[in-house]
Amino acid sequence: MGVGWHLGWDWVADGVGLVPGYSPFQTERVGPPLWAGQGLAIEGGLLIILLLAVTLAASLLVFHRTGIDWSAKLTPQGDPLAA
């Protein structure tokens, strides 16, 4: 899962121009290094870390409100077992 996440992250970051020098667009990162990251690693900036944390919290809230049980056992076909 971690490799897939990183591959997807790199693909999207390159495609939308988040990585200077590695996209079809001319981009330039500006701002304090603490918030924007340094070099090619925007993951080190507090802004992207905050954005990922908010997205994770919102996703967990939606899953909680819709009743998704993360600990549910699955059938061999991948369907949740009845409680």
PEWO-V665195 format. One record per helix or strand of 2 or more residues. SS is the DSSP state (H for helix, E for strand). FROM is the first residue (numbers start at 0). TO is the last residue. If there is no record, write none. Layout:
ss = [SS SS]
from = [FROM FROM]
to = [TO TO]
//
This chain:
ss = [H H H H]
from = [1 32 41 45]
to = [15 35 43 65]
//
